[in-house]
Amino acid sequence: MKLRITSFIALSLASTMAFAASNFEAQDANGDGNISKDEFFGSVSDVGTYSDWDSDSDGLLTEDEFNEVGWDYDFVTWDVDGNSYLDGGEVYDGYFNTYDEDENGHWDDGEWDDAGDGGLFDV
């Protein structure tokens, strides 16, 4: 079990580090000075982070899997449909919305920086 958890953490960190290495401009695919949800989803899904966190590979995150990642976010708030599982959309929406401070559907450079402060990109 200890080896499984260590492998899980290593995979998660490697994926996160690859994403974090990219800068704001690289994520802003259309160059409009903002990162849309689509740009964010594309970047995160390219890294494969969600599949790394889904330790039983069932396509859903349980609250235990969510907590194993070590985030300090509220599972229940992210579980929009209330089914006690998070699908990829709920995870990415939950994370994106957490740092979309002005709730305009885009991250500006400051929101991108905030997402790195103790969040997904802070490795």
C-alpha positions, 0 to 999 in steps of 0.5 A, spaced: 500 500 500 505 504 501 508 503 494 502 505 491 501 511 495 508 513 493 507 512 486 501 515 486 504 522 489 510 521 484 505 521 478 501 527 480 507 531 482 510 529 475 504 531 471 503 537 475 510 540 475 510 539 467 503 543 467 506 548 472 512 549 468 508 553 462 507 560 463 501 564 463 502 566 455 503 559 453 496 557 456 493 563 453 492 560 446 489 565 443 493 571 446 487 575 449 490 576 455 486 571 459 485 564 460 478 561 458 476 555 461 477 551 455 484 553 455 485 551 462 481 544 460 485 543 454 492 544 458 490 540 464 487 534 460 493 534 456 497 533 462 493 527 465 492 529 472 485 527 473 487 520 471 493 520 475 488 522 481 483 516 480 487 511 483 482 505 482 481 508 474 473 508 474 473 515 471 470 518 478 474 521 484 471 519 491 472 523 496 477 519 499 481 520 492 480 527 492 483 528 499 489 523 498 491 529 493 492 533 499 488 539 497 484 544 502 478 544 498 471 542 499 469 536 496 461 537 497 462 544 493 465 541 487 460 535 487 455 539 483 450 533 482 451 531 489 452 523 487 458 523 492 463 522 486 467 527 482 467 527 474 473 530 470 468 536 469 467 537 476 474 537 478 476 542 473 470 546 474 471 546 481 478 548 481 477 553 475 472 557 479 476 557 485 481 562 482 476 565 478 475 571 483 471 576 479 467 570 476 467 572 469 469 565 466 477 567 465 483 567 469 487 574 468 495 573 470 493 575 477 488 569 478 493 565 474 498 567 480 493 565 485 492 558 482 499 557 484 499 559 491 498 553 495 494 550 489 494 545 483 501 549 480 504 550 487 509 544 487 
